[in-house]
Amino acid sequence: MYSEKPSGSGRMTGKTNTVAQRWRELSGENKWEGLLDPLDSDLRQYLTHYGEMAQATYDAFNSEQASNYAGSSRYARRNLFPKVGLGRFKPFLKYEVVRYFYATSQISLPEAFILTSFSKEAWCKESNWMGYIAVATDEGKAVLGRRDIVIAWRGTIQVSEWFKDFEFPLVSASGVFGDGKDPKVHHGWLSLYTSADPGSSFSQDSV
């Protein structure tokens, strides 16, 4: 994780922002010892913050197959957080969305992973919007205690199809993690993560 010391102490809701001072501890530096039972109030805010940023990938995803833009984000980068209900009254949410990323697959996947439009004028037939990269602004750096970089990746999109995840075998991901390591990962997600389509405007390189 890249970090940079805050330029200011950071304050929120009229009190000292202890999250900025404790971010390493809240990120698991000490394996969350003493923070879980009862749940530390700063950790609760911290978890909620990142959970909402992940949820934004689901709230923005266009899953209407009748739409020409099915499989894309409903909103432009500059409007993402306001449109999904984040930004106002969120002391930690001081970020700029700097990049959207897309994925394709070399294997056949259910619509819970890759969704395509029924329209002949669809924006894209081979790729889906998978998430975004956001970087803390100067104000966010002060509130969070470092220059936070978030990579939010969308998961499956239809609850009724989650069971299909288990129909795919676990396969080696040594090509991602390097020689000497052989972790096993979900076949479908590995394909989404590593596939590229040179003819695509969105997935010429793998995620």
Secondary structure per residue as TSV (DSSP state, phi and psi in degrees):
chain	resnum	aa	ss	phi	psi
A	1	M	-	360.0	131.1
A	2	Y	-	-81.4	137.7
A	3	S	-	-143.9	158.2
A	4	E	-	-144.1	136.4
A	5	K	-	-62.5	141.4
A	6	P	-	-66.4	147.4
A	7	S	S	-83.2	-15.0
A	8	G	S	-142.8	168.0
A	9	S	-	-71.0	-27.4
A	10	G	-	78.3	129.6
A	11	R	E	-137.3	151.7
A	12	M	E	-149.7	141.5
A	13	T	T	46.1	38.6
A	14	G	T	77.9	6.4
A	15	K	E	-131.3	166.1
A	16	T	E	-61.6	134.8
A	17	N	-	-81.6	95.3
A	18	T	H	-74.3	-20.4
A	19	V	H	-61.0	-40.8
A	20	A	H	-62.0	-31.9
A	21	Q	H	-83.5	-24.2
A	22	R	H	-112.3	12.8
A	23	W	H	-60.0	-33.6
A	24	R	H	-66.4	-43.0
A	25	E	H	-63.9	-43.3
A	26	L	H	-68.5	-23.4
A	27	S	T	-85.6	-1.0
A	28	G	T	104.9	16.7
A	29	E	T	-54.2	-38.0
A	30	N	T	-111.0	26.8
A	31	K	T	57.0	33.5
A	32	W	T	58.1	29.7
A	33	E	T	-62.3	128.3
A	34	G	T	78.0	4.5
A	35	L	T	-107.5	-9.6
A	36	L	B	-100.4	-28.5
A	37	D	T	-141.0	93.3
A	38	P	T	-78.2	162.9
A	39	L	B	-69.1	123.6
A	40	D	-	-59.7	137.0
A	41	S	H	-65.2	-37.3
A	42	D	H	-66.4	-40.3
A	43	L	H	-65.2	-36.7
A	44	R	H	-60.2	-46.6
A	45	Q	H	-62.3	-40.8
A	46	Y	H	-61.9	-47.5
A	47	L	H	-66.1	-41.7
A	48	T	H	-62.0	-41.5
A	49	H	H	-56.8	-52.6
A	50	Y	H	-73.5	-30.2
A	51	G	H	-63.0	-40.9
A	52	E	H	-68.0	-34.3
A	53	M	H	-68.6	-35.5
A	54	A	H	-69.6	-41.0
A	55	Q	H	-60.7	-27.7
A	56	A	H	-59.4	-29.7
A	57	T	H	-68.7	-30.4
A	58	Y	H	-80.2	-42.6
A	59	D	H	-66.2	-28.6
A	60	A	H	-91.6	-14.1
A	61	F	B	-72.6	131.2
A	62	N	-	-88.1	104.0
A	63	S	-	-103.4	11.6
A	64	E	-	-84.8	104.7
A	65	Q	T	-69.4	-14.9
A	66	A	T	-76.5	-15.0
A	67	S	S	-81.0	145.3
A	68	N	T	-63.2	-20.6
A	69	Y	T	-109.9	21.5
A	70	A	T	-56.9	135.0
A	71	G	T	92.2	-1.1
A	72	S	S	-111.5	179.7
A	73	S	B	-81.2	140.8
A	74	R	S	-71.1	-20.7
A	75	Y	S	-129.1	151.0
A	76	A	-	-70.6	159.8
A	77	R	G	-54.8	-45.1
A	78	R	G	-66.6	-21.1
A	79	N	G	-105.9	-0.4
A	80	L	H	-55.2	-58.5
A	81	F	H	-64.5	-46.0
A	82	P	H	-60.5	-38.9
A	83	K	H	-69.5	-29.1
A	84	V	T	-94.9	8.8
A	85	G	T	90.1	14.4
A	86	L	-	-106.1	159.5
A	87	G	S	119.8	-62.1
A	88	R	T	-75.8	137.9
A	89	F	T	59.4	25.3
A	90	K	-	-117.7	95.5
A	91	P	T	-61.0	-27.0
A	92	F	T	-90.0	-14.6
A	93	L	-	-87.9	70.2
A	94	K	-	-118.1	78.7
A	95	Y	E	-132.9	158.2
A	96	E	E	-114.1	127.2
A	97	V	E	-79.1	113.2
A	98	V	E	-101.3	-15.9
A	99	R	E	-158.7	138.4
A	100	Y	E	-100.0	148.0
A	101	F	E	-131.0	155.5
A	102	Y	E	-130.7	160.8
A	103	A	E	-142.3	154.4
A	104	T	-	-130.6	179.7
A	105	S	-	-142.1	144.3
A	106	Q	S	-90.3	-6.0
A	107	I	S	-120.8	159.2
A	108	S	-	-72.6	129.0
A	109	L	-	-126.9	150.6
A	110	P	-	-68.6	165.3
A	111	E	T	-65.4	-14.3
A	112	A	T	-63.2	-22.1
A	113	F	T	-101.9	-59.6
A	114	I	-	-119.6	120.0
A	115	L	-	-113.3	135.1
A	116	T	-	-120.0	154.1
A	117	S	-	-79.4	147.5
A	118	F	S	-75.8	-17.1
A	119	S	S	-73.2	142.7
A	120	K	T	-72.8	-14.4
A	121	E	T	-106.2	29.0
A	122	A	-	-60.1	146.1
A	123	W	S	-61.3	-31.4
A	124	C	-	-163.1	140.5
A	125	K	S	-106.7	-17.0
A	126	E	S	-113.3	-11.1
A	127	S	-	-129.5	158.9
A	128	N	E	-127.9	149.8
A	129	W	E	-69.0	129.0
A	130	M	E	-112.3	-18.1
A	131	G	E	161.1	-158.2
A	132	Y	E	-149.4	164.3
A	133	I	E	-117.3	128.2
A	134	A	E	-126.7	141.8
A	135	V	E	-121.9	134.0
A	136	A	E	-62.3	137.3
A	137	T	-	-74.8	178.9
A	138	D	H	-60.2	-39.5
A	139	E	H	-66.0	-40.6
A	140	G	H	-65.4	-36.2
A	141	K	H	-59.4	-40.4
A	142	A	H	-68.6	-39.2
A	143	V	H	-72.2	-39.6
A	144	L	H	-91.9	-15.7
A	145	G	S	92.8	-3.6
A	146	R	S	-165.7	168.8
A	147	R	-	-79.9	87.9
A	148	D	-	-73.9	138.0
A	149	I	E	-121.9	121.8
A	150	V	E	-112.4	128.5
A	151	I	E	-112.9	107.9
A	152	A	E	-102.9	119.7
A	153	W	E	-113.0	127.3
A	154	R	-	-71.9	144.1
A	155	G	-	-97.0	-158.4
A	156	T	-	-65.9	154.9
A	157	I	-	-112.3	-12.8
A	158	Q	-	-122.2	114.8
A	159	V	G	-55.4	-39.3
A	160	S	G	-65.2	-15.1
A	161	E	G	-108.9	6.0
A	162	W	G	-59.3	-33.0
A	163	F	G	-60.5	-24.4
A	164	K	G	-67.6	-20.8
A	165	D	G	-54.0	-34.8
A	166	F	G	-83.1	-3.0
A	167	E	G	-82.4	-10.0
A	168	F	S	-98.5	131.8
A	169	P	-	-72.3	160.2
A	170	L	E	-80.0	137.1
A	171	V	E	-129.9	164.6
A	172	S	E	-69.4	138.2
A	173	A	-	-115.3	30.5
A	174	S	H	-62.6	-27.1
A	175	G	H	-67.0	-22.7
A	176	V	H	-89.9	-42.4
A	177	F	H	-93.7	-10.4
A	178	G	-	100.3	165.1
A	179	D	T	-62.6	147.9
A	180	G	T	87.0	-6.8
A	181	K	-	-127.1	134.7
A	182	D	-	-136.8	61.1
A	183	P	-	-70.6	151.3
A	184	K	E	-104.9	133.5
A	185	V	E	-133.5	167.9
A	186	H	E	-62.2	129.0
A	187	H	H	-56.8	-45.3
A	188	G	H	-64.1	-44.8
A	189	W	H	-68.6	-34.5
A	190	L	H	-63.3	-39.5
A	191	S	H	-65.3	-42.5
A	192	L	H	-62.1	-37.2
A	193	Y	H	-75.1	-30.1
A	194	T	H	-111.1	-12.7
A	195	S	-	-77.3	149.2
A	196	A	-	-139.2	157.3
A	197	D	-	-135.0	102.0
A	198	P	T	-57.0	-24.3
A	199	G	T	-87.8	-1.7
A	200	S	-	-90.5	146.9
A	201	S	S	-80.0	-12.0
A	202	F	S	-117.9	-26.2
A	203	S	-	-126.6	40.5
A	204	Q	S	-65.7	-27.8
A	205	D	S	-117.7	151.8
A	206	S	-	-72.0	155.5
A	207	V	-	-58.2	360.0
